[in-house]
Amino acid sequence: MTGVDQLWERLTGTQPLPSTAVVLACAAIALTLVLLPGVWPLTRHVVTVAHEGGHAVAAVLSGRRLTGIRLHSDTSGLTLSRGRPRGIGMVVTLLAGYTGPAVLGLGCAVLLAQGRAVALLWGLLLLLALLLLQIRNLFGLWVVLVCGLALVAVTSWAPQSAQSAVAWTLTWFLLFAAPRTVVELGRSRRGGAGRTSDADQLGRLTHLPGGLWVVVFGILTLAAVGAGAALLVPDVVAAVVAARP
C-alpha cells in the first residue's frame, strides 16, 4: 500500500470512540482553556480565527466578494468583503462571526460522534490553508501558521490516541469558547466600546436593538453547546434529562 493509499485510508476510516471518562476529561481541559484568566488571552486567538472564518464563509456563500482578513494581537479581527452594504447578504455575514466558532464546534462534534477524529483534524488543516490565502497582515499570518503547524505536528507524528484527544478537546473548546466571547461582547457594549461590533452593525442594518442581537448570539451559541454535548456525551445528557423533576 502506497503512502497516498495509507493517508486516504486514515482520512476515510473511523477510530474507536473514547470512553465517557476520557471525553469528560477533554471537556474539563477545554473549559480550563476558556476560563483560566492567564490562558484565555492566548487561546482566544483560536476563537478569533474561527470568528473571522465564519464571516468569510458567510460572505462568499451570500454572494459577496471576499477581499481579505486581518487578525490583531489584541485578539480582535477584521474581515473585508465587497458587495451591497445592506441586505440579507450583509446580515448573514455579520451574524456568522460570533456564531462561527459554535457552528464549527458543532460540525466537529458530528464528525467525532461518527468516530472520525483524524478526518476532523485534516479538515481543520484544510480550512486553515484556505484561510491563509486571505490573510492580509503579518500577525494574522503568524497566528494561522502557528495553528496550522500545530495541527501538522499532531496529524503527522502524534499517536492515534493523542490525535483523538486533541480533536475532542478542540471541539469542546470551540463549543465552550463561543458563549464566552458573547459575554465579552455584552460587557464591552455596556462599557460604551461596542459601536462597531457585529451586534451594533446588525442593529443599524435591521433597525433592531444591538442588545437584542447579543441575546441572539448567546442563545445560538448556548444551543450549540447543548447540541454538541448531546452528540459527544449522549449518555450523560440523557441521564441529566431523566433526573430532572
Backbone hydrogen bonds, N-H to C=O, Kabsch-Sander energy under -0.5 kcal/mol:
donor,donor_aa,acceptor,acceptor_aa,energy
6,Q,2,T,-2.3
7,L,3,G,-2.3
8,W,4,V,-2.6
9,E,5,D,-2.2
10,R,6,Q,-2.0
11,L,7,L,-2.3
12,T,8,W,-2.3
13,G,9,E,-1.5
15,Q,115,G,-3.4
23,V,19,S,-2.3
24,L,20,T,-2.6
25,A,21,A,-1.9
26,C,22,V,-2.4
27,A,23,V,-2.0
28,A,24,L,-2.2
29,I,25,A,-2.2
30,A,26,C,-2.4
31,L,27,A,-2.6
32,T,28,A,-1.9
33,L,29,I,-2.1
34,V,30,A,-1.2
35,L,31,L,-2.5
36,L,32,T,-2.6
39,V,36,L,-1.3
40,W,36,L,-2.6
42,L,39,V,-1.6
43,T,39,V,-2.3
44,R,40,W,-2.4
45,H,42,L,-1.3
46,V,43,T,-1.3
47,V,43,T,-0.9
48,T,44,R,-2.2
49,V,45,H,-2.0
50,A,46,V,-1.8
51,H,47,V,-2.9
52,E,48,T,-2.9
53,G,49,V,-2.1
54,G,50,A,-2.1
55,H,51,H,-1.9
56,A,52,E,-2.4
57,V,53,G,-2.7
58,A,54,G,-2.4
59,A,55,H,-2.5
60,V,56,A,-2.2
61,L,57,V,-2.6
62,S,58,A,-1.9
63,G,60,V,-1.4
64,R,59,A,-2.7
65,R,82,R,-2.9
66,L,64,R,-0.7
67,T,80,L,-2.7
68,G,80,L,-1.3
69,I,134,Q,-2.7
70,R,78,L,-2.8
72,H,76,S,-2.7
75,T,72,H,-1.7
78,L,70,R,-2.5
80,L,68,G,-3.0
80,L,78,L,-0.5
82,R,65,R,-3.0
91,V,87,G,-1.9
92,V,88,I,-2.9
93,T,89,G,-2.0
94,L,90,M,-2.3
95,L,91,V,-2.5
96,A,92,V,-1.5
97,G,94,L,-1.2
99,T,95,L,-0.8
100,G,96,A,-0.6
100,G,97,G,-0.8
103,V,99,T,-2.7
104,L,100,G,-2.7
105,G,101,P,-2.6
106,L,102,A,-2.4
107,G,103,V,-2.4
108,C,104,L,-2.4
109,A,105,G,-2.1
110,V,106,L,-1.8
111,L,107,G,-1.7
112,L,108,C,-2.6
113,A,109,A,-2.4
114,Q,110,V,-0.8
114,Q,111,L,-0.8
115,G,112,L,-2.0
116,R,111,L,-2.3
120,L,116,R,-1.8
121,L,117,A,-2.0
122,W,118,V,-2.2
123,G,119,A,-2.3
124,L,120,L,-2.4
125,L,121,L,-1.9
126,L,122,W,-2.0
127,L,123,G,-2.2
128,L,124,L,-2.2
129,A,125,L,-1.9
130,L,126,L,-2.1
131,L,127,L,-2.4
132,L,128,L,-2.4
133,L,129,A,-0.9
133,L,130,L,-0.5
134,Q,131,L,-1.8
135,I,131,L,-0.6
135,I,132,L,-0.9
136,R,69,I,-2.8
141,L,137,N,-2.0
142,W,138,L,-2.2
143,V,139,F,-2.4
144,V,140,G,-2.4
145,L,141,L,-2.2
146,V,142,W,-2.4
147,C,143,V,-2.3
148,G,144,V,-2.6
149,L,145,L,-3.1
150,A,146,V,-2.2
151,L,147,C,-1.9
152,V,148,G,-2.4
153,A,149,L,-2.5
154,V,150,A,-2.0
155,T,151,L,-2.8
156,S,152,V,-2.0
157,W,153,A,-2.2
158,A,153,A,-0.8
158,A,154,V,-1.0
163,Q,159,P,-2.4
164,S,160,Q,-2.4
165,A,161,S,-2.1
166,V,162,A,-2.4
167,A,163,Q,-2.4
168,W,164,S,-2.5
169,T,165,A,-2.5
170,L,166,V,-2.8
171,T,167,A,-1.9
172,W,168,W,-2.3
173,F,169,T,-2.5
174,L,170,L,-2.3
175,L,171,T,-2.0
176,F,172,W,-2.8
177,A,173,F,-2.8
178,A,174,L,-1.5
180,R,176,F,-1.0
181,T,177,A,-2.0
182,V,178,A,-1.3
183,V,179,P,-2.2
184,E,180,R,-2.3
185,L,181,T,-2.0
186,G,182,V,-2.3
187,R,183,V,-2.1
188,S,184,E,-2.4
189,R,185,L,-2.1
190,R,186,G,-2.0
191,G,187,R,-1.5
192,G,189,R,-1.5
193,A,188,S,-2.9
197,S,194,G,-1.5
201,Q,197,S,-2.4
202,L,198,D,-2.5
203,G,199,A,-2.0
204,R,200,D,-2.1
205,L,201,Q,-1.9
206,T,202,L,-2.6
207,H,203,G,-1.7
208,L,203,G,-0.7
212,L,209,P,-0.7
213,W,209,P,-1.1
214,V,210,G,-1.5
215,V,211,G,-1.8
216,V,212,L,-2.2
217,F,213,W,-2.7
218,G,214,V,-2.4
219,I,215,V,-2.8
220,L,216,V,-2.5
221,T,217,F,-2.5
222,L,218,G,-2.4
223,A,219,I,-2.3
224,A,220,L,-1.8
225,V,221,T,-1.7
226,G,222,L,-2.2
227,A,223,A,-2.7
228,G,224,A,-2.8
229,A,225,V,-2.6
230,A,226,G,-2.0
231,L,227,A,-1.2
232,L,228,G,-2.6
233,V,229,A,-2.9
237,V,233,V,-2.3
238,A,234,P,-2.5
239,A,235,D,-2.2
240,V,236,V,-2.3
241,V,237,V,-2.6
242,A,238,A,-2.5
243,A,239,A,-1.6
244,R,240,V,-0.7
244,R,241,V,-0.9
